[in-house]
Amino acid sequence: MMGRAATATEKQVRYALHLLGRAGYDTRYMGAQYKRLGAKMSERSGTVDSWLRGLSVTECSDLIDRLRAQPA
């Protein structure tokens, strides 16, 4: 039986929040703009912090990679 993937680390969450802010995203509340980052409609009604903490380590890593590839 496979276990659930580990959730994003505290370091990942903090770094992702930093990169989101730098890219012009609201870092407190989710909005429609998060759709392009892969957030489902049901997830976009909560806080950014909660969404990031619900991502797996791999999902958060992929998000960080995408955000780092965007021009500042």
Summary of the structure (lengths in Angstrom):
residues: 72
radius of gyration: 11.9
end to end distance: 42.3
largest distance: 42.3
contacts: 177
relative contact order: 0.25
helix: 58%
strand: 6%
